[in-house]
Amino acid sequence: MAISTKLEMRQSQSLIMTPQLMQAIKLLQLSNLDLVAYVDAELERNPLLEKGEGDLPAGGETETGAGMSESGDYSGEDAGSAASGGEPTSGDWMESQLETGSEAIASRLDTDLGNVFPDEPGVPASPDPAALKGGDSYKNVSSGSAGEDYNLEAFVAEEESLVHSLEDQMHLVLADPVDKLIGNHLINSLDENGYLHQDLAEAAEQFGVDEERIERVLAQMQTFEPAGVFARNLRECLKLQLIDRNRFDPAMEALIENLDLLARHDYAALRKVCGVDDEDLTEMVAEVRALDPKPGSVFGSALVQPLVPDVFVRRANDGSWSVELNSDTLPKVLVNQTYYATITKTARNETEKEYLTDCLQTANWLVKSLDQRAKTILKVSTEIVRQQDGFLTYGIEYLRPLNLKTVADAIGMHESTISRVTSNKYMATSRGIFELKYFFSSAISATEGDDAHSAESVRHKIRQMIDAESPDAILSDDTIVKRLKDDGVDIARRTVAKYREAMKIGSSVQRRREKRANR
């Protein structure tokens, strides 16, 4: 066999991740808020893109607004009496519309101006008609405005924050400049709940003072409102609030030092530690529960972002489900072809032409990607609604087990595409707003070969059983497993315990103590 060198040409197909394809994939997994931010950035970068507002003419050209000329001046006829040549004169308007002089106003009202405005501190002098015709504004003639514009925003109240409230109290309590500097540092070290996470020894070294001085300043600031701020842990936070209410006695101190027993509802051990009877312990526990473990959160500094659904699901007249995209969350962009044709003629070199061509391709691809994204979300949502018809009709007990492969095979897409579409997308139904990933649940086999149960519906059954149990008949995990198997759910005991812990439900011993205490 001879060995030789030769050239061969082979034709093959392969997927290449072009920048345009990477952009389409990125848009697919963005939430509606991130998508709007991305499109806004593209609008600033690409001169050929325009934001679509309502129904705009093709090509991105906007029409002149009604009543406005192209230069921006008002062109209506009700702005005043126009002259014969169509140009209103300021003198005609002043003489026909404005009453000048206090005598004219007083004669029309048949009384003196002091009787019309008796409570006014002073009536400003009427402007001189000659001064008005000379171009001076009424603001300069009147003595009430003092030459300053009226700013409505200056009267808008600012929302008070935790930092501002504590700083105001600090200036009233602390007088020494060094103490104020330390106090300001401690205020800035608080988290949003009002807890202090600053090491006092480190702060003392930073300011070059004794640690005792830091503790003395901290003790003064722990008396600020709301009670409980500047605490370093939960016990200290509750202690400060009880001191503020004058309820921190030795029995209450013992209760605060044994919060772990209170969390386990071990009231027998608490009675022994605190040295009180059942009635006193019940009152003490009620007082502790009335305290605020997060005193700094009352100011609400964190902004709450409302949840906006991407898809609406409604019941149609024929009994089927209607799936509709939320068009308000979809950014609307247009490609200004007219501007591109105009600016291309003025391009001075090949670099500018390449730049404009690249902007046009990017703009066209962005519009196409947004349209494809909307169609993909609608297609995936429609298939999810078809698969979960029982949940939408009857409730969570009829939620079917579903995975990405089932939806991908049904609509002819890849599983990775379904995963991207269902991330950070929400569906508004008659039963509430759910993330699209909520409808994908693992399967739990049935006992008699029936259809499998979804893990979410099984968790719902476990919660229903525990909520319905009585204090004298607390269900153990083995009892829950037996009842689920009677309902046709084949589940192991460790799975029940895992679901119960995920729902933050205590064990049978903890629930028995809690329910007997609240009985």
N, C-alpha and C positions, 0 to 999 in steps of 0.2 A: 504494500500500500504506500503510494507516494505521498509525501508531505509537501504541501505547497501553500503559498499565500494567495488569497483571492478576496475579492470584494463581493458582498452580497447585500441585496436590499430586501428588507422585510417590512411588512405593514402590520401594525398591531394597534389595538385600542387600549388606552389607559386613562384613568381619571387624574387630571392635574388640578391642584387647588389654586386656581387663579385668584387674584385679588377681588374680582367681582363675585366669585363663588364664595370666598371667605366672608365677604360683606353680607351676602344673602343668608348664610348660615348664622352669622352674628345677629342679624335682624330677627331671625326666627325665634331665638331664645330670649330676646329682650322683653321686659315687661312694658306695659303701656307708658309708664313714666320715663323709663330709660329710653324708649323709642322716641318719645317727643324730644328729649334732650339731645339725642343723636341727630335727629332731623334738624333741630335748631342749629346745631353746630355745622351741619352741611349747608344750611341756608346762608350762614355767614361766610363760609369758605367758597362756595360755588356761586358766581354771579349770574348764572343762567337759571338758577332755581328760584321759585317764588312760592310763597305760602298761599294756598288756596283758601279763600274765604267765601263760602256759599257757592253760587253759580257764577263763575267768571267766564268771559269770552275765551275762545280758543287762542292759543299763542301767548297767554299771560298778560294781555293788554287790558288794563282796567279802564272802565268808563268814567267820565267825569260825573261827580255827584250832582244830584238834583239841587238846583238853586245856587250852584257854585260855578264860577267861571274857571277856565283852565289855569289862570294865574292865582286862583285861591280866593278872589274877592267875591263877595256876595252879589249875585246878579238879580235878586228878587225885587219886586216893585213895592213891597210893603215896608221897606225900610224907611220910608219918609216920602215927602212930596217931591217928585222929580221935576226938574226944569224942562223946558220945551225941548232942549237938546238931549234929554235923557240923563243928564248929570245933576244929581241933587246938590244943592249949595247949603253950606253950613248955616249961613245967615237966615235963609228961608226956614230951615228946620228949627232953628232956635226961636225965631219969632212966632212960629205957628204952634210949637209943642211945649215950650218952656215959659212958665209964668215967672217973671223977674220982678223983684222988689217985694218987700213985706206989705206995702200998701195994697197992691193988687190982690195978694192972697187974703189979706184981712178983709177987703171989701167983698170978695167972693164968699168967705165964710161968715161974714156979718158979725165979726167979733175980733178981739185983739189976739195976737199970736200967743201971748202969755196965758190966755184962758184956754187955748187949745192944747198946749203942752205945759200944764202947771207943774208937773213933777220933773221936768227936764232941768238939769243944772244950768243950762244956758243954750239959747238958740243961736246957732252961728249966723253971722251976717250973710245976707243974700249976696250972691256974686254979682259983680258989676257986668251989665251986658257988654259994655265996651271991652272989658277985660276978656270976656268969653269970646267975643269976635276977634280979639287980638291973638287968640291962640292959647291963652292960659287955661289950664284945666281947672276944674272945680276943686280938685284935690289941693292945688296950690293956693287957691283963694280961701278955702274953708279953713278954719282954725281947729277943726276936730280931728283931722287925719294926721296932722303934723308931718306931712310929706312921706309917710310910711305906708306900704301896701298892707292890706288885710290878709293875714296868713291863717287860714282855717286849720292847717295841720298843727299849728302851735297850740291848739286847744284840745288835741286828741290825747287822751290819757294813756300813759305808758303802763304796760303790764308790770306789776311789781314782781321781782324775782327774789329768790332766797338770799342771794349775795347782797342785793341792795338793802333788803330788810335788816340783815345782820350788820351791815356797815353803818346804817343809821343808829342802831342800838349801841354799837361799839363807840361811836363818837360821844354818846351820852354817858357812858360808864367809864371808859378809859381816858385818862388825861395825859399821861406821860407819852411823849412821842415814840419812845422805844416800844412801850407796850402796845401802842396803836400799830406800829410796824409789825410786831409779832402777831397781833390779832388779825391784821389784814392777811398775813401769810396763812394763818390757820383757817380763815374763811375761804381762801382760794384752794385749800387742801380738802375741802368737803366734797363728797360725792352728791349726786342728785337726791339721795334719801336723807342727807343731813349727817352722815357718819364721817368721822375723822380718821383718815388712814395715814397720818403723818407721825413718824417716829419723833418723840419729844427730844431724845438725846441728839438726834441728827439736827433737829431745828435749833437746839441750844448751841451746837457747834457752829452752825451756819451763821447765827447772829452774834456769836461770841459772848454769850451770857450763861448764867447758871441754869441748869435744868429746873431748879426750883422756881425760877422766875417764869419759865414757860408754863409750868404746872399752875402757878398762881394766876396767870393770865387766862389759861384754859378754864380754871375753876370759875372765874368771873364770867366768861363767855358761855359757860354751860347753864347759866341762869337766864339766857336770852329766850325769846319766843321765836318759834314754837318750842314748847318744852320737849326736851329730848335731843336737841341738836348738839353737835360736838361730842357725841358718844362714840366710843371706840368699839363697842360690840352691843349686841342686843340686850344683855343683862344691864349694862350701864345706861342704855337708852330708857329701858323701863324704870330703872331706879331713879333717873332724873325726873321722869314724869310723875312718879309717886311722891318724890320730895316736893315737887311743885304743888301737888294736891294735899300735902301734909298727911300722907298715908303710909309713909315708909317707917314702919315699926319693926321690932325684931322678928315677929312672925312673918311679916311680908318680906323681910330681908332673906329669911330662910327659904321662902317660896321662890324668890327670884334666883337664889343660888342653886336651886334644884329644878330648873326649867326642863331638864330631860325627863324627870318624873312626871311633870305636867304634860309633856308631849306624849308620854306613854299612857296617860290617864291612870297612873298608879296612885290613886287617892289614899289608899291605906298607908303607903309609905310617906306621902305628903303630910297626912295628919300626925304621924309619929314625928316627923322632922320639925314641923311647925309648932307642934304642941297645942293644937286647937281641935275643936269638935267638928262634926260634919257641917253644921250650920255656918260656923265661922269660915270653914274652908270653902264652902260654896260661895260665900260673899267675896272672899279674897280672889278666888278664881275668876269670878265675874268682873271684878275690878281690873284684873290683869288683862282680860280679854277686851276690855273697853279701851285699853291704851293703844296708841298708834306706833307700830314698830318702824314706820318710815315717816318721821315727822317732816322731813324736807320735801316730800312729794306733794304736799298740799298746795304748793305754789305752781305745780304743773308746768315746769319749764320745758319739758319735752313736747315737741310738736306731734300731734296725732295725725297721721296721714290717712284719710278715708280710703276705704277699699272700693275701687272702681272695677266692675266686672267687664270682661272682654266680650262675653257672649250672653245673650238673653235667651231663655227657654220658656216658652209659653204654651199653654194648651190651646190648640186650634179648635175651630167649630166642629170639625168632624171627629174629634176625640184624639187625634194624633198630636205630636209635639212639634212646635214651630221653633226652629233654631235661627237666631238672628244676631249678626255682629253688632257690637256697640260702636256705631260710627263716630260718636263723640270722642272716643279714645284714639281714633286713627288719625294721624297727621295727614293733611292734604297738601301736596306739593305739585307744582306745575313747572314745565320746562318752557322757558320763554324763547320760542323759535324766532320770533321777530327780532328780538334783541341780538340773538346770535347772528342772524343774517346781516343785521346792520353793522355790528362791530367787526365782523369778519372782513368787510370791505376796507376797513381802516387799519387792518393789521399791517405793521411795518416790516416784519421779517418772519422767517419760518418759526422762530421760537414762540412768538405770539400766536401764530396759527396753530401750532401743536398744543399750546396751552388751552386755546379755545376748543379745539377738537376733543382734548381730554376732558374738559369740563362738560361738554355736551354728552360724551359717552357715559361719564359718571352720573350725570343727571338722569339720562334715560334709564340707566341700570337701576338707579335708586327708585325711580317710579315703578319700574317693572318688579323690583324686589318687594316693595311695599304691597303691590297688588297680589303677588304670589304668596306673600305672608298671610294676607287676609284670607285668601282662598284656602290655604292649608289649615289655618285655625278653624275655619268654618267646616271643612271636611272632617277633621278629627273630632270636633265637638259633635257633629251630627252622628258619627258612628258611636261615640260614647253614649249619647242619648238613646240610640237604638239598643245598645247593649244593656243599659241600666234603666229600661222603661219601668221595671217593677219597683225600683227605688223611688222614681219620680212619682209613681202612682200611689204606692202603698206605704213607703217609708223605709227606714234603714234596715229593717229585718229582711227585706227583699233585695238588698244590695248583693249583686252577683260578684264572684271572684273574676278578676279581669287582669290581664297583663299586656305589656306593650306589643308582644308578638301577635296577639289576637287582633288588635286594632290595625297593626301594620299590614297583616295579611288581608284584612277586609278591604282596605282602601288602596292597597298596592304601593305602600311606602316602606322605608326602612325603619327599623326600631329606633335608631338614633334620632331620626327626624321626629318621631312621635314623642321621644323623651324631651327634645328641645321645645316642641310645641306646647307640651303640658307643663313646662316650668314657668312659674310666675304668671300664669294665666288663670283667670277666675270665671266661673259660670254662675249666673244668677238664675235660680229656679224658684218654684213656688215653695220649696222647703228651705230656702236660704241661699247664701252665696258660698260656693265651694271652689277650692282649687281643683284644677283638672286632674291633678295627681291623686286627689282624694278618691276618685272612682276606680283607681287601680288598687286592688287588694289581693293578698295571697289567698289561696284556697285551702280549706280544711275539709277533709273527706267526710262523707256521710257514713252512717253505720250500716245501712241496708242497701248500699249501692245506688242511692239517689243522687241528685245533683249536689255538688260540693257547696259548702257554705263559705262566705267571705269572712276573713278575719275581723273586719270591722263590725259585721252583724253579730258575730260571736261575742265580741267585747261588749256590744250593746246588751246582749242577753245577760251577760255576767253582771253588768251594772244594774240592770233591772232586778235581778235576783237579790243582790245585796241591798238595794234600796228598799225592797219589800220585806226584808227579814225583820223579825221582832227581837227585842233585847233578850228574851228568854230562849230564842231559837236561832242563834247565830249559825250561819252556814260555813262549814269548813270547806277547804279546797276539794277534798274527796267528795263531799256532798254535792258541790257544784258540778264536778265531773259526772257524777251519776245522773243528775238532772239533765245535763246537756246530752248525755247519751240516750236518755229517754226521749229527748226531742229530736234525735237523729243526728247528733253531732259527735263524731269520733275525735276526741281530744284527750291529751295527756294531762296529768296533774301539774307537771312543771310548766306546761303552756298556760294553764289557768293562772298559776302563780305569777308568771311573767306578764300576762295581760293585766292582772290585778295591780301589780306594782307599777306598770306603765300608766295606769289610770289614777295613781296615787291613792289607792285604797289600802288601808291597813289590813293586817292579818285578823283572823277570827278573834284572837285574844284581845287585840287592840280595839276592835269594833265593839266587843262585848263591854269593855270598860267604858268606852265613850258613850254608848247608847244607854247604859245603866246610869251613868252620871247625868245625862240629859233627860232622863225619864222623869 
